[in-house]
Amino acid sequence: MIAIGAPVFDLFGKVIASLVVSTPVNRFTREKETLIQYAVREASKTLSRRLGFKEKTSDQQH
């Protein structure tokens, strides 16, 4: 079994959940890895934004 996950943040920047996709090793390919990583990352960003999280831009980090 292989799993790919990403954190979900609340409006305070606290990790409150995670999204994970798992698949049997024999069905896993590098092409699928790239697609799954992107989909999980985008879904976690969308969910985090809906929960009030705002990503810091490079200007805000300095």
Distance bins in CASP14 RR format, pairs under 12 A and 6 or more apart:
PFRMAT RR
TARGET T0000
AUTHOR 0000-0000-0000
RMODE 2
METHOD distances of the structure
MODEL  1
1 20 0 0 0 0 0 1 0 0 0 0 0
1 21 0 0 0 0 0 1 0 0 0 0 0
1 22 1 0 1 0 0 0 0 0 0 0 0
1 23 1 0 0 1 0 0 0 0 0 0 0
1 24 1 0 0 1 0 0 0 0 0 0 0
1 25 1 0 0 1 0 0 0 0 0 0 0
1 26 0 0 0 0 0 1 0 0 0 0 0
1 27 0 0 0 0 0 1 0 0 0 0 0
1 28 0 0 0 0 1 0 0 0 0 0 0
2 20 0 0 0 0 0 1 0 0 0 0 0
2 21 0 0 0 0 1 0 0 0 0 0 0
2 22 1 0 0 1 0 0 0 0 0 0 0
2 23 1 0 1 0 0 0 0 0 0 0 0
2 24 1 0 0 1 0 0 0 0 0 0 0
2 25 1 0 1 0 0 0 0 0 0 0 0
2 26 0 0 0 0 1 0 0 0 0 0 0
2 27 0 0 0 0 1 0 0 0 0 0 0
2 28 1 0 1 0 0 0 0 0 0 0 0
2 29 0 0 0 0 0 1 0 0 0 0 0
2 30 0 0 0 0 0 1 0 0 0 0 0
2 32 0 0 0 0 1 0 0 0 0 0 0
2 33 0 0 0 0 1 0 0 0 0 0 0
2 36 0 0 0 0 1 0 0 0 0 0 0
2 37 0 0 0 0 0 1 0 0 0 0 0
3 18 0 0 0 0 0 1 0 0 0 0 0
3 19 0 0 0 0 0 1 0 0 0 0 0
3 20 1 0 1 0 0 0 0 0 0 0 0
3 21 1 0 0 1 0 0 0 0 0 0 0
3 22 1 0 1 0 0 0 0 0 0 0 0
3 23 1 0 0 1 0 0 0 0 0 0 0
3 24 0 0 0 0 0 1 0 0 0 0 0
3 25 0 0 0 0 0 1 0 0 0 0 0
3 28 0 0 0 0 0 1 0 0 0 0 0
3 33 0 0 0 0 0 1 0 0 0 0 0
3 36 0 0 0 0 1 0 0 0 0 0 0
3 37 0 0 0 0 0 1 0 0 0 0 0
3 40 0 0 0 0 1 0 0 0 0 0 0
4 18 0 0 0 0 0 1 0 0 0 0 0
4 19 0 0 0 0 1 0 0 0 0 0 0
4 20 1 0 0 1 0 0 0 0 0 0 0
4 21 1 0 1 0 0 0 0 0 0 0 0
4 22 1 0 0 1 0 0 0 0 0 0 0
4 23 0 0 0 0 1 0 0 0 0 0 0
4 28 0 0 0 0 1 0 0 0 0 0 0
4 32 0 0 0 0 1 0 0 0 0 0 0
4 33 1 0 0 1 0 0 0 0 0 0 0
4 34 0 0 0 0 0 1 0 0 0 0 0
4 35 0 0 0 0 0 1 0 0 0 0 0
4 36 1 0 1 0 0 0 0 0 0 0 0
4 37 1 0 1 0 0 0 0 0 0 0 0
4 38 0 0 0 0 1 0 0 0 0 0 0
4 39 0 0 0 0 1 0 0 0 0 0 0
4 40 1 0 1 0 0 0 0 0 0 0 0
4 41 0 0 0 0 1 0 0 0 0 0 0
4 43 0 0 0 0 0 1 0 0 0 0 0
4 44 0 0 0 0 0 1 0 0 0 0 0
5 15 0 0 0 0 0 1 0 0 0 0 0
5 17 0 0 0 0 0 1 0 0 0 0 0
5 18 1 0 1 0 0 0 0 0 0 0 0
5 19 1 0 1 0 0 0 0 0 0 0 0
5 20 1 0 1 0 0 0 0 0 0 0 0
5 21 1 0 0 1 0 0 0 0 0 0 0
5 22 0 0 0 0 1 0 0 0 0 0 0
5 23 0 0 0 0 0 1 0 0 0 0 0
5 33 0 0 0 0 0 1 0 0 0 0 0
5 36 0 0 0 0 1 0 0 0 0 0 0
5 37 0 0 0 0 1 0 0 0 0 0 0
5 38 0 0 0 0 0 1 0 0 0 0 0
5 39 0 0 0 0 0 1 0 0 0 0 0
5 40 1 0 1 0 0 0 0 0 0 0 0
5 41 0 0 0 0 1 0 0 0 0 0 0
5 43 0 0 0 0 1 0 0 0 0 0 0
5 44 1 0 0 1 0 0 0 0 0 0 0
6 15 0 0 0 0 0 1 0 0 0 0 0
6 17 0 0 0 0 1 0 0 0 0 0 0
6 18 1 0 0 1 0 0 0 0 0 0 0
6 19 1 0 1 0 0 0 0 0 0 0 0
6 20 0 0 0 0 1 0 0 0 0 0 0
6 21 0 0 0 0 1 0 0 0 0 0 0
6 36 0 0 0 0 0 1 0 0 0 0 0
6 37 0 0 0 0 1 0 0 0 0 0 0
6 38 0 0 0 0 0 1 0 0 0 0 0
6 39 0 0 0 0 1 0 0 0 0 0 0
6 40 1 0 1 0 0 0 0 0 0 0 0
6 41 1 0 1 0 0 0 0 0 0 0 0
6 42 0 0 0 0 1 0 0 0 0 0 0
6 43 1 0 0 1 0 0 0 0 0 0 0
6 44 1 1 0 0 0 0 0 0 0 0 0
6 45 1 0 0 1 0 0 0 0 0 0 0
6 46 0 0 0 0 0 1 0 0 0 0 0
6 47 0 0 0 0 1 0 0 0 0 0 0
6 48 0 0 0 0 1 0 0 0 0 0 0
7 13 0 0 0 0 1 0 0 0 0 0 0
7 14 0 0 0 0 1 0 0 0 0 0 0
7 15 1 0 1 0 0 0 0 0 0 0 0
7 16 0 0 0 0 1 0 0 0 0 0 0
7 17 1 0 0 1 0 0 0 0 0 0 0
7 18 1 0 1 0 0 0 0 0 0 0 0
7 19 0 0 0 0 1 0 0 0 0 0 0
7 20 0 0 0 0 0 1 0 0 0 0 0
7 40 0 0 0 0 0 1 0 0 0 0 0
7 41 0 0 0 0 1 0 0 0 0 0 0
7 43 0 0 0 0 0 1 0 0 0 0 0
7 44 1 0 0 1 0 0 0 0 0 0 0
7 45 0 0 0 0 1 0 0 0 0 0 0
7 47 0 0 0 0 0 1 0 0 0 0 0
7 48 1 0 0 1 0 0 0 0 0 0 0
7 51 0 0 0 0 0 1 0 0 0 0 0
7 53 0 0 0 0 0 1 0 0 0 0 0
8 14 0 0 0 0 1 0 0 0 0 0 0
8 15 1 0 0 1 0 0 0 0 0 0 0
8 16 1 0 1 0 0 0 0 0 0 0 0
8 17 1 0 1 0 0 0 0 0 0 0 0
8 18 1 0 0 1 0 0 0 0 0 0 0
8 19 1 0 0 1 0 0 0 0 0 0 0
8 20 0 0 0 0 0 1 0 0 0 0 0
8 40 0 0 0 0 0 1 0 0 0 0 0
8 41 0 0 0 0 0 1 0 0 0 0 0
8 43 0 0 0 0 1 0 0 0 0 0 0
8 44 1 0 1 0 0 0 0 0 0 0 0
8 45 0 0 0 0 1 0 0 0 0 0 0
8 46 0 0 0 0 1 0 0 0 0 0 0
8 47 1 0 1 0 0 0 0 0 0 0 0
8 48 1 0 1 0 0 0 0 0 0 0 0
8 49 0 0 0 0 0 1 0 0 0 0 0
8 50 0 0 0 0 1 0 0 0 0 0 0
8 51 1 0 0 1 0 0 0 0 0 0 0
8 52 0 0 0 0 0 1 0 0 0 0 0
8 53 0 0 0 0 1 0 0 0 0 0 0
9 15 1 0 1 0 0 0 0 0 0 0 0
9 16 1 0 0 1 0 0 0 0 0 0 0
9 17 0 0 0 0 1 0 0 0 0 0 0
9 18 0 0 0 0 0 1 0 0 0 0 0
9 19 0 0 0 0 0 1 0 0 0 0 0
9 44 0 0 0 0 1 0 0 0 0 0 0
9 45 0 0 0 0 1 0 0 0 0 0 0
9 46 0 0 0 0 0 1 0 0 0 0 0
9 47 0 0 0 0 1 0 0 0 0 0 0
9 48 1 0 1 0 0 0 0 0 0 0 0
9 49 0 0 0 0 1 0 0 0 0 0 0
9 50 0 0 0 0 0 1 0 0 0 0 0
9 51 1 0 0 1 0 0 0 0 0 0 0
9 52 0 0 0 0 1 0 0 0 0 0 0
9 53 1 0 1 0 0 0 0 0 0 0 0
9 54 0 0 0 0 1 0 0 0 0 0 0
9 55 0 0 0 0 1 0 0 0 0 0 0
9 56 0 0 0 0 0 1 0 0 0 0 0
10 16 1 0 1 0 0 0 0 0 0 0 0
10 17 0 0 0 0 1 0 0 0 0 0 0
10 47 0 0 0 0 0 1 0 0 0 0 0
10 48 1 0 0 1 0 0 0 0 0 0 0
10 49 0 0 0 0 0 1 0 0 0 0 0
10 50 0 0 0 0 0 1 0 0 0 0 0
10 51 1 0 1 0 0 0 0 0 0 0 0
10 52 1 0 0 1 0 0 0 0 0 0 0
10 53 1 0 0 1 0 0 0 0 0 0 0
10 54 0 0 0 0 0 1 0 0 0 0 0
11 48 0 0 0 0 1 0 0 0 0 0 0
11 49 0 0 0 0 1 0 0 0 0 0 0
11 50 0 0 0 0 0 1 0 0 0 0 0
11 51 1 0 0 1 0 0 0 0 0 0 0
11 52 1 1 0 0 0 0 0 0 0 0 0
11 53 1 0 1 0 0 0 0 0 0 0 0
11 54 1 0 0 1 0 0 0 0 0 0 0
11 55 0 0 0 0 0 1 0 0 0 0 0
12 48 0 0 0 0 0 1 0 0 0 0 0
12 51 0 0 0 0 1 0 0 0 0 0 0
12 52 0 0 0 0 1 0 0 0 0 0 0
12 53 0 0 0 0 1 0 0 0 0 0 0
12 54 0 0 0 0 0 1 0 0 0 0 0
13 48 0 0 0 0 1 0 0 0 0 0 0
13 49 0 0 0 0 0 1 0 0 0 0 0
13 51 0 0 0 0 1 0 0 0 0 0 0
13 52 0 0 0 0 1 0 0 0 0 0 0
13 53 1 0 1 0 0 0 0 0 0 0 0
13 54 0 0 0 0 1 0 0 0 0 0 0
13 55 0 0 0 0 1 0 0 0 0 0 0
13 56 0 0 0 0 1 0 0 0 0 0 0
14 48 0 0 0 0 0 1 0 0 0 0 0
14 51 0 0 0 0 0 1 0 0 0 0 0
14 52 0 0 0 0 0 1 0 0 0 0 0
14 53 0 0 0 0 1 0 0 0 0 0 0
15 44 0 0 0 0 0 1 0 0 0 0 0
15 47 0 0 0 0 0 1 0 0 0 0 0
15 48 0 0 0 0 1 0 0 0 0 0 0
15 51 0 0 0 0 0 1 0 0 0 0 0
15 53 0 0 0 0 0 1 0 0 0 0 0
16 44 0 0 0 0 0 1 0 0 0 0 0
16 47 0 0 0 0 1 0 0 0 0 0 0
16 48 0 0 0 0 1 0 0 0 0 0 0
16 51 1 0 0 1 0 0 0 0 0 0 0
16 52 0 0 0 0 0 1 0 0 0 0 0
16 53 0 0 0 0 1 0 0 0 0 0 0
17 43 0 0 0 0 0 1 0 0 0 0 0
17 44 0 0 0 0 1 0 0 0 0 0 0
17 47 1 0 0 1 0 0 0 0 0 0 0
17 48 0 0 0 0 1 0 0 0 0 0 0
17 51 0 0 0 0 1 0 0 0 0 0 0
17 53 0 0 0 0 0 1 0 0 0 0 0
18 40 0 0 0 0 1 0 0 0 0 0 0
18 41 0 0 0 0 0 1 0 0 0 0 0
18 43 0 0 0 0 0 1 0 0 0 0 0
18 44 1 0 0 1 0 0 0 0 0 0 0
18 47 0 0 0 0 0 1 0 0 0 0 0
18 48 0 0 0 0 0 1 0 0 0 0 0
19 36 0 0 0 0 0 1 0 0 0 0 0
19 37 0 0 0 0 0 1 0 0 0 0 0
19 39 0 0 0 0 1 0 0 0 0 0 0
19 40 1 0 1 0 0 0 0 0 0 0 0
19 41 0 0 0 0 1 0 0 0 0 0 0
19 42 0 0 0 0 1 0 0 0 0 0 0
19 43 1 0 1 0 0 0 0 0 0 0 0
19 44 1 0 1 0 0 0 0 0 0 0 0
19 45 0 0 0 0 0 1 0 0 0 0 0
19 46 0 0 0 0 1 0 0 0 0 0 0
19 47 1 0 0 1 0 0 0 0 0 0 0
19 48 0 0 0 0 1 0 0 0 0 0 0
20 36 0 0 0 0 0 1 0 0 0 0 0
20 37 0 0 0 0 0 1 0 0 0 0 0
20 39 0 0 0 0 0 1 0 0 0 0 0
20 40 1 0 0 1 0 0 0 0 0 0 0
20 43 0 0 0 0 0 1 0 0 0 0 0
20 44 0 0 0 0 1 0 0 0 0 0 0
21 27 0 0 0 0 0 1 0 0 0 0 0
21 28 0 0 0 0 0 1 0 0 0 0 0
21 32 0 0 0 0 1 0 0 0 0 0 0
21 33 0 0 0 0 0 1 0 0 0 0 0
21 35 0 0 0 0 0 1 0 0 0 0 0
21 36 1 0 1 0 0 0 0 0 0 0 0
21 37 0 0 0 0 1 0 0 0 0 0 0
21 38 0 0 0 0 0 1 0 0 0 0 0
21 39 1 0 0 1 0 0 0 0 0 0 0
21 40 1 0 1 0 0 0 0 0 0 0 0
21 41 0 0 0 0 0 1 0 0 0 0 0
21 43 0 0 0 0 1 0 0 0 0 0 0
21 44 0 0 0 0 0 1 0 0 0 0 0
22 28 0 0 0 0 1 0 0 0 0 0 0
22 36 0 0 0 0 1 0 0 0 0 0 0
22 40 0 0 0 0 0 1 0 0 0 0 0
23 29 0 0 0 0 1 0 0 0 0 0 0
23 32 1 0 0 1 0 0 0 0 0 0 0
23 33 0 0 0 0 1 0 0 0 0 0 0
23 35 0 0 0 0 0 1 0 0 0 0 0
23 36 1 0 0 1 0 0 0 0 0 0 0
23 40 0 0 0 0 0 1 0 0 0 0 0
24 32 0 0 0 0 0 1 0 0 0 0 0
25 32 0 0 0 0 0 1 0 0 0 0 0
25 33 0 0 0 0 0 1 0 0 0 0 0
26 32 0 0 0 0 0 1 0 0 0 0 0
27 33 0 0 0 0 0 1 0 0 0 0 0
27 36 0 0 0 0 0 1 0 0 0 0 0
28 34 0 0 0 0 0 1 0 0 0 0 0
28 35 0 0 0 0 0 1 0 0 0 0 0
28 36 0 0 0 0 1 0 0 0 0 0 0
28 37 0 0 0 0 0 1 0 0 0 0 0
29 35 0 0 0 0 1 0 0 0 0 0 0
29 36 0 0 0 0 0 1 0 0 0 0 0
30 36 0 0 0 0 0 1 0 0 0 0 0
30 37 0 0 0 0 0 1 0 0 0 0 0
31 37 0 0 0 0 0 1 0 0 0 0 0
31 38 0 0 0 0 0 1 0 0 0 0 0
32 38 0 0 0 0 0 1 0 0 0 0 0
32 39 0 0 0 0 0 1 0 0 0 0 0
32 40 0 0 0 0 0 1 0 0 0 0 0
33 39 0 0 0 0 0 1 0 0 0 0 0
33 40 0 0 0 0 0 1 0 0 0 0 0
34 40 0 0 0 0 0 1 0 0 0 0 0
34 41 0 0 0 0 0 1 0 0 0 0 0
35 41 0 0 0 0 0 1 0 0 0 0 0
35 42 0 0 0 0 0 1 0 0 0 0 0
36 42 0 0 0 0 0 1 0 0 0 0 0
36 43 0 0 0 0 0 1 0 0 0 0 0
37 43 0 0 0 0 0 1 0 0 0 0 0
37 44 0 0 0 0 0 1 0 0 0 0 0
38 44 0 0 0 0 0 1 0 0 0 0 0
38 45 0 0 0 0 0 1 0 0 0 0 0
39 45 0 0 0 0 0 1 0 0 0 0 0
39 46 0 0 0 0 0 1 0 0 0 0 0
40 46 0 0 0 0 0 1 0 0 0 0 0
40 47 0 0 0 0 0 1 0 0 0 0 0
41 47 0 0 0 0 0 1 0 0 0 0 0
41 48 0 0 0 0 0 1 0 0 0 0 0
41 55 0 0 0 0 0 1 0 0 0 0 0
42 48 0 0 0 0 0 1 0 0 0 0 0
42 49 0 0 0 0 0 1 0 0 0 0 0
43 49 0 0 0 0 0 1 0 0 0 0 0
43 50 0 0 0 0 0 1 0 0 0 0 0
44 50 0 0 0 0 0 1 0 0 0 0 0
44 51 0 0 0 0 0 1 0 0 0 0 0
44 53 0 0 0 0 1 0 0 0 0 0 0
44 55 0 0 0 0 0 1 0 0 0 0 0
45 51 0 0 0 0 0 1 0 0 0 0 0
45 52 0 0 0 0 0 1 0 0 0 0 0
45 53 0 0 0 0 1 0 0 0 0 0 0
45 54 0 0 0 0 0 1 0 0 0 0 0
45 55 1 0 0 1 0 0 0 0 0 0 0
46 52 0 0 0 0 0 1 0 0 0 0 0
46 53 0 0 0 0 0 1 0 0 0 0 0
46 55 0 0 0 0 0 1 0 0 0 0 0
47 53 0 0 0 0 1 0 0 0 0 0 0
48 54 0 0 0 0 1 0 0 0 0 0 0
48 55 0 0 0 0 1 0 0 0 0 0 0
49 55 0 0 0 0 1 0 0 0 0 0 0
54 60 0 0 0 0 1 0 0 0 0 0 0
55 61 0 0 0 0 0 1 0 0 0 0 0
56 62 0 0 0 0 1 0 0 0 0 0 0
END
